[in-house]
């Protein structure tokens, strides 16, 4: 077997050491991010503190109205959040049911529909249907924190800021209404 020249071996070792250093730095940065964002990585489940959110409400033509809705501002209230998209058939079937329930709950429950795709179209749909649910613009970070993978994605948050129900996909209202009723009945 032929030995490689010393210069080639030296360069090879230097390249290997540089590659190992890059890998170690990448691992350190990723570990630091994971430790700082554990709440983003845990599955969103009943009984957990709801991830924080700060969303812009949508006004005319889907533009931000200047008003915001935040998790901190809703502490002490029962909150129902539905993540949806204008192209999603099950979402469009769910929203009228959510609006009807929200009208029945009145001011006792804050109901927010978070649109994840087309703010202008979402505002038009809400205006055409005369829905009273608060319409917020989507935020990728909030959708990631709430682990939105299937639509519609509905979350019920109790007065204490704890998640009381997570329903992914259609037919959410059959699960949500009894949960909200229990929360409203509790002192």
Buried (B, 14 or more C-beta within 10 A) or exposed (E): EEEEEEEEEEEEEEEEEEEEEEEEEEEEEEEEEEEEEEEBEEEBEEEBEBBEBBBBBBBEEBEBBEEEBEBEEBEEBBBBBBBBBBEBEBBBEBBEBBBEBBEEBEEEBBBBBBBBBBBBBBBBBBEEEEBEBBBBBBBEEBBBBBBBEEBBBBBBBBBEBEBBBBBBEBEBBEBBBEBBEBBEEEE
